[in-house]
């Protein structure tokens, strides 16, 4: 360790430009860039003077700084309430936020908040550089020995490959196993597609990285290969609320069968779909997935929900969503306990009702007081025409249910009569039904003859 960091120790000969609080370097916007470029191993904490967690961490952070300074590792702190541009640059959202720079490659601190936790995390993150594998046997052995292994396949048979240098710099900042080979023969033996810079192997299954070697994209790729793609709801709860607000899609997994695991892993590099499992009852109510439907997978995007159609695989479902062709899951309230002359429809029963000739449906909003008076008028007409057994009257509350063929708002109630599975609309210009006009409209438009008892008098 000490021999590895010998050059970094020389940096301490020049300290005049930096302020120290004990062994913790104090950085500002004026001194940060110099320290960042000067020290190969630099941890920096963004804190706020009023932050309780920061105050609790301070003595432990100072203890770690003292222990590590002799090894050429610098621990610094930055007052984020003063150095605001620097905090913004590093995406600081809360305090303390700690970063670690290894030869100018920055990663988030994920260790314990005590001196030993800080030291152990730093040691574990001083990764050895990518290992050179010179034979096919070495490559296969590395893939077999490690559950997660990354291998760069250089197209040039030279260690001077510019992209390879970038890959090696990147590998130093990550925890996983990284290797590389400059043998074109090995590349061909493993059938690595043209345009692939490196391959992530998870349980010996390959995932190919193609395109520009960008550190943020590479990091996403590596984490998606290395980590369990279907994540626990409890770990992502706050992120899901944000995704709903911003209409960013995520996948809710109710049954974690092998097909779902395979599909989730295959889609991990899109980085558009977050897969979660083990959601609680409160969250299922929030996303309005009914208990009887809590199986398989659902995609949630804002206030829209999508589910698989019968016979559709998980991968086909995800592809349909990407192309805008996924089946929309409609909101439905609980089934009514009792039914009257005007039958109450819900989202689950609506399609069956509208497929029957001479179904008259009232669409209303239970939150609108004017609509309640219309329901009474609608019932009166149903009672008047009830001797016509083929003629059925229904109503559906669109504040509690969604239907496939009506998306617009309903400030004014809507009434339709279905004939040959097509809607005939009754024109209503205010929340009031003119009984005689409504009855005549039904008589004129019904598929079968409608008898009006009042007309026979």
Rosetta blueprint (number, residue, H / E / L):
1 X L
2 X L
3 X L
4 X L
5 X L
6 X H
7 X H
8 X H
9 X H
10 X H
11 X H
12 X H
13 X H
14 X L
15 X L
16 X L
17 X L
18 X L
19 X E
20 X E
21 X E
22 X L
23 X L
24 X E
25 X E
26 X E
27 X L
28 X L
29 X L
30 X L
31 X L
32 X H
33 X H
34 X H
35 X H
36 X H
37 X H
38 X H
39 X L
40 X L
41 X E
42 X E
43 X E
44 X E
45 X E
46 X E
47 X E
48 X L
49 X L
50 X L
51 X L
52 X H
53 X H
54 X H
55 X H
56 X H
57 X H
58 X H
59 X H
60 X H
61 X H
62 X H
63 X H
64 X H
65 X H
66 X H
67 X H
68 X H
69 X H
70 X L
71 X L
72 X L
73 X L
74 X E
75 X E
76 X E
77 X E
78 X E
79 X E
80 X L
81 X L
82 X L
83 X L
84 X H
85 X H
86 X H
87 X H
88 X H
89 X H
90 X L
91 X L
92 X L
93 X L
94 X L
95 X L
96 X L
97 X E
98 X E
99 X E
100 X E
101 X E
102 X E
103 X L
104 X L
105 X E
106 X E
107 X E
108 X E
109 X L
110 X L
111 X L
112 X L
113 X L
114 X L
115 X H
116 X H
117 X H
118 X H
119 X H
120 X H
121 X H
122 X H
123 X H
124 X H
125 X L
126 X L
127 X L
128 X L
129 X L
130 X L
131 X E
132 X E
133 X L
134 X L
135 X L
136 X H
137 X H
138 X H
139 X H
140 X H
141 X H
142 X H
143 X H
144 X H
145 X H
146 X L
147 X L
148 X E
149 X E
150 X E
151 X E
152 X E
153 X E
154 X L
155 X L
156 X L
157 X L
158 X L
159 X L
160 X L
161 X L
162 X H
163 X H
164 X H
165 X H
166 X H
167 X H
168 X H
169 X H
170 X H
171 X H
172 X L
173 X L
174 X L
175 X L
176 X L
177 X E
178 X E
179 X E
180 X E
181 X E
182 X L
183 X L
184 X H
185 X H
186 X H
187 X H
188 X H
189 X H
190 X L
191 X L
192 X L
193 X L
194 X L
195 X L
196 X E
197 X E
198 X E
199 X E
200 X E
201 X E
202 X E
203 X L
204 X L
205 X E
206 X E
207 X E
208 X E
209 X E
210 X E
211 X L
212 X L
213 X L
214 X L
215 X H
216 X H
217 X H
218 X H
219 X H
220 X H
221 X H
222 X H
223 X H
224 X H
225 X H
226 X H
227 X L
228 X L
229 X L
230 X E
231 X E
232 X E
233 X H
234 X H
235 X H
236 X H
237 X H
238 X H
239 X H
240 X H
241 X H
242 X H
243 X H
244 X H
245 X H
246 X L
247 X L
248 X L
249 X L
250 X E
251 X E
252 X E
253 X E
254 X L
255 X L
256 X L
257 X L
258 X H
259 X H
260 X H
261 X H
262 X H
263 X H
264 X H
265 X H
266 X H
267 X L
268 X H
269 X H
270 X H
271 X L
272 X L
273 X L
274 X E
275 X E
276 X E
277 X E
278 X L
279 X L
280 X L
281 X H
282 X H
283 X H
284 X H
285 X H
286 X H
287 X L
288 X L
289 X L
290 X L
291 X H
292 X H
293 X H
294 X L
295 X L
296 X L
297 X E
298 X E
299 X E
300 X E
301 X E
302 X L
303 X L
304 X E
305 X E
306 X E
307 X E
308 X L
309 X L
310 X L
311 X L
312 X L
313 X L
314 X H
315 X H
316 X H
317 X H
318 X H
319 X H
320 X H
321 X H
322 X H
323 X L
324 X L
325 X L
326 X L
327 X E
328 X E
329 X L
330 X L
331 X L
332 X L
333 X L
334 X L
335 X L
336 X L
337 X L
338 X L
339 X L
340 X L
341 X L
342 X E
343 X E
344 X E
345 X E
346 X L
347 X H
348 X H
349 X H
350 X H
351 X H
352 X H
353 X H
354 X H
355 X L
356 X L
357 X L
358 X L
359 X E
360 X E
361 X E
362 X E
363 X E
364 X E
365 X L
366 X L
367 X L
368 X L
369 X H
370 X H
371 X H
372 X H
373 X H
374 X H
375 X H
376 X H
377 X H
378 X H
379 X H
380 X H
381 X H
382 X H
383 X H
384 X H
385 X L
386 X L
387 X L
388 X L
389 X L
390 X L
391 X L
392 X E
393 X E
394 X E
395 X E
396 X E
397 X E
398 X L
399 X L
400 X L
401 X L
402 X L
403 X E
404 X L
405 X L
406 X E
407 X L
408 X L
409 X L
410 X L
411 X L
412 X L
413 X L
414 X E
415 X E
416 X E
417 X E
418 X E
419 X E
420 X L
421 X L
422 X E
423 X E
424 X E
425 X E
426 X E
427 X L
428 X L
429 X L
430 X L
431 X L
432 X L
433 X L
434 X L
435 X H
436 X H
437 X H
438 X H
439 X H
440 X H
441 X H
442 X H
443 X H
444 X H
445 X H
446 X L
447 X L
448 X L
449 X L
450 X L
451 X L
452 X L
453 X H
454 X H
455 X H
456 X H
457 X L
